[in-house]
Amino acid sequence: MLRAARTLLDLKQDEAARLCHTSLKSLVAAEKGEASRAILHKLMGGYMGAGIRFDGSPDYRKQVVMLELEFAPPYPQIPEA
């Protein structure tokens, strides 16, 4: 889920680590499933502050990561024929 969140924000690992105020080493460990709960909470908090929403079922069988935008991005101009 963390890698999906980072991808939705179009961030490289070092950029995501800075956004979440953690080290690159901690971020890499978290994406491998080898981080402490405190690091996971720090990363999730940083991503949530950037517009990511984590959701899923109570039994963790279904997990959802989505990016919520405050406004829709502009549509590209349609060229005239």
N, C-alpha and C positions, 0 to 999 in steps of 0.2 A: 504494500500500500504506500509506503514511503517513496519508493522509486516512481510509482504512478503519480503521486502528488508532485514530485519534483519535475517530472516530465510535463505535466499539465501546465506548470508555471514556466516551462522552457528554461530551466536553470541547469547549469553544470554543477557538479558536486561541490566545488569550492565556493560557488556563488550561493548555493543552498546553505552551506555551513555558515557563511557570513550572515545570511538572512536570519538564520535560527540561533545565532550567537553561540555556536558550538565549533568544535574542531573538525577538520576534514576527516581525521582518523575516527572520530566518534560517529560521524555521518556514514562513513563506509561500513563500519561495524554494524550500525543499525540497519542498513539496507541488506546486510547479510544475515540479519536476525540474531546478532551477537552483542547487542547493546543493553545497558541497564534500563529499567523502567523510567528513571529520571531523564535519561537522554531521549527516550522515545517521546515522553511528554514535552520535552523542550522542542524537539523537531516538529511534533504535531502542532504545538502552539504557534510556532513560527509560520508553518504552512497555513494554519487556519487564519492567522492575521493577514495573510496574503490572498485570502479568498477561497482556500480549499475547504471543502466540507467532507468529513468522514462519516460514513453511515454503514449500517448493516443489520443483520438479524441478531437477536440475542445469543444464538448458539454459534455465531461466527461462521456459519456455512456460507452466508452471502455477505460480501464486503463491497462497499461502494466508495469511490473517491471521485469527487466532482469539483469543478471550478465554478464558483458563483461570481458572475460579473455584475457590477453595480449598474452598468448600462451596456447596451449591445454595441459591439464594435461596428464601425462604419462599413457599409456595403461598398464593394468596389464599383467604380463607374462602369456602366455598360457602354461599350463603344457604339457610336451611331453608324448605321450602314451607309 
